[in-house]
Amino acid sequence: MATSVPFMQAYGNITKALDKIRDASTPERFTQDFLSSKLNLTGGGARPVIPFLKRTGFLASDGSPTELYKRFRNPAQGGAAAAEALRIGYEPLYEVNENVHTLNDPALKGLVVQVTGAEPSSSRVGAIMGSFKALKAYADFDAPRVVEEAAQEDADLASGGAADMGDGTPLAGLRLGYTINLNLPATSDIAVFNAIFRSLREHLLR
């Protein structure tokens, strides 16, 4: 089955957009008006920029900039963010070859044709390759991948890695619990039961 990956016919606008995104302030919503008035990218060839940014993880479905977008604007994290965007947008290619970004043009073209089902001579294949390479130019695959702090904490908790003795000594996933077994007296006096459960609440269940 043919698979879709993001591309722009005028893929030079990807480079222009990414360059300008780094310099412009982050908008609440990345709209066509922002694209034309703030980034000075106009015309029909620039319109696919927004869908491309959504497909590559820079924008949410409502056009709001994601954390990936914000990290891209950070000079210290921009290369890693671009690499992550490439993996997101071109996941079908990476599923076949995890080192797509290292392929030469003939090998990349062959992979694009294989995954998308497009004709080797079609303009679509050239546009996909051009779009991929335009984004790859910003990527640093040697930079450490950033994991959001909250997501890392969730992962630590799920694996037990965040639990410790209070002094940094890990408990290696240890979970503690207790069970209380009660042997109640054979009586119909409700006052006896009330006294038992009141004592439990006061001394054990705090």
MOKAMO-V248100 format. One record per residue. N is the residue number from 1. RES is the residue in one small letter. PSI is psi in whole degrees, 0 to 359 (999 if undefined). Layout:
[[N | RES | PSI] [N | RES | PSI]]
//
This chain:
[[1 | m | 136] [2 | a | 143] [3 | t | 142] [4 | s | 138] [5 | v | 156] [6 | p | 143] [7 | f | 162] [8 | m | 136] [9 | q | 316] [10 | a | 67] [11 | y | 351] [12 | g | 335] [13 | n | 341] [14 | i | 314] [15 | t | 315] [16 | k | 316] [17 | a | 314] [18 | l | 323] [19 | d | 316] [20 | k | 329] [21 | i | 323] [22 | r | 329] [23 | d | 329] [24 | a | 157] [25 | s | 156] [26 | t | 122] [27 | p | 162] [28 | e | 321] [29 | r | 134] [30 | f | 99] [31 | t | 173] [32 | q | 327] [33 | d | 318] [34 | f | 319] [35 | l | 317] [36 | s | 317] [37 | s | 323] [38 | k | 323] [39 | l | 353] [40 | n | 36] [41 | l | 110] [42 | t | 171] [43 | g | 169] [44 | g | 329] [45 | g | 339] [46 | a | 342] [47 | r | 322] [48 | p | 358] [49 | v | 315] [50 | i | 311] [51 | p | 323] [52 | f | 316] [53 | l | 328] [54 | k | 317] [55 | r | 333] [56 | t | 8] [57 | g | 3] [58 | f | 330] [59 | l | 145] [60 | a | 173] [61 | s | 333] [62 | d | 6] [63 | g | 0] [64 | s | 138] [65 | p | 137] [66 | t | 177] [67 | e | 328] [68 | l | 319] [69 | y | 313] [70 | k | 322] [71 | r | 326] [72 | f | 327] [73 | r | 346] [74 | n | 117] [75 | p | 329] [76 | a | 339] [77 | q | 357] [78 | g | 318] [79 | g | 317] [80 | a | 322] [81 | a | 318] [82 | a | 321] [83 | a | 320] [84 | e | 320] [85 | a | 322] [86 | l | 318] [87 | r | 324] [88 | i | 307] [89 | g | 324] [90 | y | 35] [91 | e | 319] [92 | p | 326] [93 | l | 319] [94 | y | 335] [95 | e | 331] [96 | v | 320] [97 | n | 109] [98 | e | 352] [99 | n | 39] [100 | v | 319] [101 | h | 349] [102 | t | 355] [103 | l | 147] [104 | n | 173] [105 | d | 313] [106 | p | 319] [107 | a | 320] [108 | l | 318] [109 | k | 316] [110 | g | 321] [111 | l | 319] [112 | v | 315] [113 | v | 317] [114 | q | 313] [115 | v | 319] [116 | t | 338] [117 | g | 10] [118 | a | 159] [119 | e | 137] [120 | p | 329] [121 | s | 1] [122 | s | 152] [123 | s | 335] [124 | r | 318] [125 | v | 316] [126 | g | 322] [127 | a | 322] [128 | i | 314] [129 | m | 316] [130 | g | 320] [131 | s | 317] [132 | f | 313] [133 | k | 329] [134 | a | 317] [135 | l | 322] [136 | k | 332] [137 | a | 339] [138 | y | 351] [139 | a | 144] [140 | d | 102] [141 | f | 355] [142 | d | 347] [143 | a | 146] [144 | p | 141] [145 | r | 138] [146 | v | 130] [147 | v | 127] [148 | e | 140] [149 | e | 316] [150 | a | 319] [151 | a | 323] [152 | q | 321] [153 | e | 319] [154 | d | 318] [155 | a | 320] [156 | d | 317] [157 | l | 321] [158 | a | 327] [159 | s | 354] [160 | g | 2] [161 | g | 340] [162 | a | 346] [163 | a | 138] [164 | d | 179] [165 | m | 5] [166 | g | 348] [167 | d | 18] [168 | g | 355] [169 | t | 116] [170 | p | 149] [171 | l | 2] [172 | a | 45] [173 | g | 9] [174 | l | 133] [175 | r | 129] [176 | l | 146] [177 | g | 171] [178 | y | 157] [179 | t | 133] [180 | i | 123] [181 | n | 126] [182 | l | 133] [183 | n | 99] [184 | l | 143] [185 | p | 152] [186 | a | 88] [187 | t | 153] [188 | s | 6] [189 | d | 109] [190 | i | 334] [191 | a | 329] [192 | v | 314] [193 | f | 320] [194 | n | 319] [195 | a | 321] [196 | i | 311] [197 | f | 331] [198 | r | 321] [199 | s | 320] [200 | l | 313] [201 | r | 322] [202 | e | 330] [203 | h | 336] [204 | l | 330] [205 | l | 25] [206 | r | 999]]
//
